[in-house]
Amino acid sequence: MALGDLVQYVVTGLLVGGVYALMSIGLALIFGVMRVVNFAQGDFMMLGMYVTYFLTTAYGIDPLLGAVLIVPPFFLVGVAVHRVLLARVTGGGDPQRLMDTQLILTLGLSLIITNGATMLLTPMPRGIKTSYATQAFVVGPILMNEARSYAFLMALLLAGVVYVFLTRTDLGKALRAAADEPEAAGYQGIDVRAMHGLAFGVGIALVAAAGGLLATYHPIEPTVAVNFIVLMFVAVVLGGLGSIPGAFAGGLVIGVVQSLTLLVLPFQLQNVGVFIAFLLVLYLRPQGLFGQRLRTV
């Protein structure tokens, strides 16, 4: 295999991995702040794909712009879901019982969204036709699909906005404090439950935006979440549970590994390489790429 071919696969993997990274950031934020494993995360991504699709087909809005426009409404949806459902099963109490309840709740929410979308929208796959979906940038011997390139840049931009929000704003610092030491944050006057709602809203908005970007080059169907929810969890674990930079890096790694796996395995088995890399990281660095090993006393 020529070096140019290898570079081509790596570049393609990075472009796809950028969208994976944005998906994973939302999941990492929810887990890092709330300690909730959200099994419905992929289903909100699917809803983001459909809303972007309808904005494009009904109003002629470019899907890249549509992916940004759906951020505010999905943020409000996330806040509402937290207030109505998750706020009732988070907080004080037996940690193991709360964890079980959260898992059942988010899994049930996932089933409701998937089956509801299947009944209302039918299982028929749909797609967004754009002028750049079949075009490519040529950089020397490397071809970069325009739709994936634009989606990667938009994902990078949104991830940068989240990073600035978390590190440069008072609200972001309060969110990080609620994630690191919720009890101490409460003593400082921070409303921890409100921070949980904020984290869930931002996490849902990010995965919906990632779904909108993904819709520029991936088929849209009610069960599409099944293909990506596992990848999100793998990316979050690879990067280190609760680490935003780690989740972003994990998404990029998954994209590259998926692409390189196609060199030796058929398309249907592209996730085999991802799980091999996942097991290797767990064996060599159990805390993840960006996680910290905790020492018990």
Wavefront OBJ file of the C-alpha trace (Angstrom):
o trace
v 0.000 0.000 0.000
v 1.335 3.442 -0.966
v 1.909 6.091 1.687
v -0.580 8.347 -0.086
v -3.322 5.751 0.346
v -2.592 5.489 4.061
v -2.736 9.276 4.455
v -6.018 9.308 2.539
v -7.584 6.859 4.999
v -6.279 8.814 7.995
v -7.618 12.129 6.676
v -11.006 10.565 5.916
v -11.102 9.113 9.415
v -10.312 12.476 10.997
v -13.095 14.196 9.055
v -15.630 11.630 10.221
v -14.128 11.578 13.715
v -14.764 15.294 14.157
v -18.518 14.673 14.173
v -18.050 11.669 16.465
v -16.091 13.946 18.781
v -18.925 16.496 18.969
v -21.405 13.717 19.787
v -19.127 12.381 22.497
v -18.580 15.778 24.118
v -22.296 16.019 24.887
v -22.336 12.581 26.496
v -19.147 13.304 28.453
v -20.561 16.586 29.745
v -23.736 14.920 30.997
v -21.829 12.135 32.718
v -19.123 14.436 34.082
v -21.592 16.802 35.749
v -24.547 14.557 36.576
v -22.943 11.084 36.745
v -25.792 9.911 34.525
v -25.277 7.393 31.709
v -27.739 8.642 29.102
v -28.809 5.776 26.846
v -31.121 8.146 24.960
v -28.248 10.312 23.723
v -28.200 8.656 20.302
v -31.945 9.119 19.907
v -31.649 12.871 20.372
v -28.968 12.756 17.680
v -31.493 11.023 15.427
v -34.090 13.716 16.164
v -31.497 16.346 15.281
v -30.972 14.629 11.930
v -34.702 14.644 11.201
v -35.252 18.265 12.236
v -32.319 19.323 10.040
v -33.783 17.262 7.199
v -37.189 18.950 7.478
v -35.617 22.415 7.721
v -33.780 21.682 4.486
v -36.655 20.101 2.551
v -39.436 22.406 3.792
v -37.637 25.748 4.021
v -34.551 25.313 1.859
v -32.158 25.924 4.758
v -28.676 24.550 4.217
v -28.164 21.600 6.613
v -24.927 23.090 7.946
v -26.857 26.176 9.015
v -29.760 24.020 10.159
v -27.444 22.095 12.488
v -26.650 25.389 14.244
v -30.250 26.625 14.280
v -31.487 23.543 16.124
v -29.103 24.089 19.040
v -31.375 26.481 21.054
v -34.596 24.421 20.755
v -32.825 21.173 21.625
v -31.171 22.889 24.582
v -34.645 23.767 25.860
v -35.797 20.191 25.215
v -32.864 18.891 27.247
v -33.596 21.246 30.127
v -37.263 20.215 30.057
v -36.421 16.486 30.032
v -34.123 17.000 33.001
v -36.693 18.989 34.955
v -39.593 16.631 34.261
v -37.798 13.277 34.442
v -34.168 13.182 35.514
v -34.407 15.693 38.357
v -36.625 13.174 40.146
v -33.959 10.464 40.110
v -30.795 12.466 40.830
v -29.515 13.920 44.058
v -29.408 12.323 47.487
v -30.242 8.747 48.286
v -28.740 5.343 47.760
v -26.202 5.755 44.879
v -26.724 2.244 43.523
v -30.501 2.604 43.508
v -30.244 5.995 41.815
v -27.910 4.578 39.170
v -30.297 1.722 38.417
v -33.238 4.120 38.189
v -31.346 6.466 35.855
v -30.343 3.623 33.560
v -33.903 2.322 33.339
v -35.278 5.833 32.801
v -32.905 6.786 29.979
v -33.271 3.360 28.342
v -37.042 3.687 28.468
v -36.809 7.201 27.031
v -34.670 5.818 24.211
v -37.243 3.147 23.387
v -40.078 5.682 23.409
v -38.249 8.080 21.073
v -37.155 5.349 18.658
v -40.549 3.667 18.417
v -42.403 6.981 18.306
v -40.213 8.187 15.444
v -40.703 4.872 13.617
v -44.494 5.148 13.859
v -44.663 8.817 12.881
v -41.907 8.995 10.271
v -41.856 5.376 8.981
v -38.665 3.290 8.822
v -37.901 4.508 5.283
v -34.362 5.953 5.064
v -34.102 9.551 3.902
v -31.234 11.732 2.818
v -30.370 15.373 2.257
v -29.216 16.274 -1.229
v -26.689 19.095 -1.345
v -24.452 20.407 -4.092
v -21.343 19.587 -2.066
v -22.252 16.061 -0.935
v -20.550 14.487 -3.965
v -17.780 17.069 -4.390
v -14.275 16.904 -2.956
v -11.363 19.209 -2.216
v -8.116 18.099 -3.818
v -4.982 18.593 -1.719
v -2.139 16.986 -3.607
v -2.995 13.277 -3.837
v -5.582 13.570 -1.045
v -9.315 13.874 -1.704
v -11.438 15.447 1.031
v -15.196 15.110 0.634
v -16.718 18.582 0.914
v -19.710 17.560 3.051
v -17.469 15.780 5.568
v -14.963 18.643 5.522
v -17.637 21.252 6.252
v -19.155 19.047 8.946
v -15.712 18.613 10.530
v -15.090 22.375 10.584
v -18.528 23.076 12.058
v -17.984 20.387 14.707
v -14.605 21.919 15.545
v -16.204 25.357 15.836
v -18.990 24.159 18.143
v -16.504 22.211 20.281
v -14.396 25.369 20.559
v -17.435 27.358 21.696
v -18.120 24.767 24.401
v -14.496 24.870 25.550
v -14.546 28.672 25.802
v -17.862 28.521 27.644
v -16.547 26.038 30.194
v -13.192 27.759 30.781
v -13.813 31.478 30.261
v -17.295 32.218 31.611
v -18.568 32.361 35.182
v -21.446 30.026 34.329
v -19.028 27.524 32.826
v -16.805 27.664 35.894
v -19.849 27.113 38.101
v -20.735 24.089 35.964
v -17.246 22.660 36.411
v -17.406 23.289 40.155
v -20.717 21.430 40.362
v -19.114 18.546 38.483
v -15.913 18.392 40.586
v -17.298 19.010 44.083
v -21.104 19.335 44.132
v -21.312 19.646 47.913
v -18.652 22.355 48.097
v -20.267 24.118 45.127
v -23.563 24.169 47.007
v -21.836 25.808 49.984
v -20.603 28.523 47.605
v -24.149 29.344 46.565
v -24.165 27.400 43.289
v -27.497 25.775 42.467
v -26.236 22.276 41.676
v -29.589 21.054 40.353
v -29.741 24.020 37.964
v -26.214 23.152 36.809
v -27.391 19.601 36.156
v -30.200 20.949 33.978
v -27.746 23.210 32.150
v -25.351 20.306 31.527
v -28.124 18.065 30.227
v -29.467 20.818 27.979
v -26.030 21.560 26.506
v -25.300 17.853 26.067
v -28.538 17.272 24.167
v -28.010 20.395 22.039
v -24.512 19.263 21.067
v -25.531 15.750 20.045
v -28.486 17.149 18.064
v -26.135 19.532 16.244
v -23.804 16.607 15.542
v -26.783 14.750 14.108
v -27.560 17.688 11.848
v -23.975 17.715 10.569
v -24.027 13.949 10.104
v -27.202 14.251 8.030
v -25.248 16.026 5.283
v -23.712 12.714 4.220
v -25.371 9.879 6.182
v -28.819 8.255 5.648
v -31.494 9.279 8.140
v -33.735 6.661 9.755
v -35.353 6.139 13.189
v -32.946 3.373 14.220
v -29.769 5.220 13.237
v -28.978 5.815 16.932
v -28.030 2.138 17.331
v -25.077 2.682 15.001
v -23.634 5.553 17.016
v -24.534 5.260 20.699
v -21.923 2.550 21.263
v -19.297 4.659 19.487
v -20.127 7.593 21.786
v -19.666 5.472 24.893
v -16.408 4.044 23.562
v -15.099 7.544 22.801
v -15.995 8.795 26.278
v -14.310 5.823 27.961
v -11.263 6.067 25.700
v -10.792 9.730 26.555
v -11.471 9.296 30.268
v -14.891 9.432 31.886
v -16.088 13.014 32.234
v -13.159 14.544 30.320
v -14.303 16.938 27.569
v -10.909 17.077 25.778
v -10.670 13.312 26.215
v -14.066 12.750 24.601
v -13.063 14.941 21.661
v -9.791 13.046 21.225
v -11.635 9.734 21.615
v -14.013 10.655 18.805
v -11.113 11.474 16.492
v -9.364 8.214 17.390
v -12.507 6.212 16.628
v -12.884 7.887 13.235
v -9.279 7.121 12.271
v -9.407 3.526 13.559
v -12.678 2.917 11.709
v -11.173 4.202 8.494
v -7.940 2.208 8.827
v -9.885 -0.952 9.622
v -11.342 -0.798 6.106
v -7.858 -1.536 4.788
v -8.097 -5.122 6.044
v -11.789 -5.776 6.749
v -15.060 -5.182 4.853
v -17.275 -2.195 5.628
v -19.654 -4.256 7.783
v -16.797 -5.021 10.202
v -15.313 -1.522 10.470
v -16.130 -1.335 14.195
v -14.001 -4.389 14.965
v -10.897 -2.214 14.942
v -12.607 0.269 17.252
v -13.309 -2.384 19.879
v -9.778 -3.785 19.615
v -8.361 -0.308 20.212
v -10.832 0.139 23.075
v -9.663 -3.052 24.784
v -5.996 -2.117 24.306
v -6.512 1.297 25.910
v -8.407 -0.239 28.828
v -5.585 -2.730 29.332
v -2.704 -0.250 29.020
v -4.372 2.835 30.507
v -7.617 1.955 32.325
v -8.340 5.581 33.264
v -8.478 6.589 29.583
v -6.269 8.828 27.494
v -7.023 11.992 29.466
v -8.326 10.491 32.707
v -6.515 10.460 36.007
v -5.901 7.362 38.067
v -7.561 7.682 41.476
v -5.687 6.459 44.520
v -7.749 4.989 47.334
v -6.699 5.679 50.911
l 1 2 3 4 5 6 7 8 9 10 11 12 13 14 15 16 17 18 19 20 21 22 23 24 25 26 27 28 29 30 31 32 33 34 35 36 37 38 39 40 41 42 43 44 45 46 47 48 49 50 51 52 53 54 55 56 57 58 59 60 61 62 63 64 65 66 67 68 69 70 71 72 73 74 75 76 77 78 79 80 81 82 83 84 85 86 87 88 89 90 91 92 93 94 95 96 97 98 99 100 101 102 103 104 105 106 107 108 109 110 111 112 113 114 115 116 117 118 119 120 121 122 123 124 125 126 127 128 129 130 131 132 133 134 135 136 137 138 139 140 141 142 143 144 145 146 147 148 149 150 151 152 153 154 155 156 157 158 159 160 161 162 163 164 165 166 167 168 169 170 171 172 173 174 175 176 177 178 179 180 181 182 183 184 185 186 187 188 189 190 191 192 193 194 195 196 197 198 199 200 201 202 203 204 205 206 207 208 209 210 211 212 213 214 215 216 217 218 219 220 221 222 223 224 225 226 227 228 229 230 231 232 233 234 235 236 237 238 239 240 241 242 243 244 245 246 247 248 249 250 251 252 253 254 255 256 257 258 259 260 261 262 263 264 265 266 267 268 269 270 271 272 273 274 275 276 277 278 279 280 281 282 283 284 285 286 287 288 289 290 291 292 293 294 295 296 297
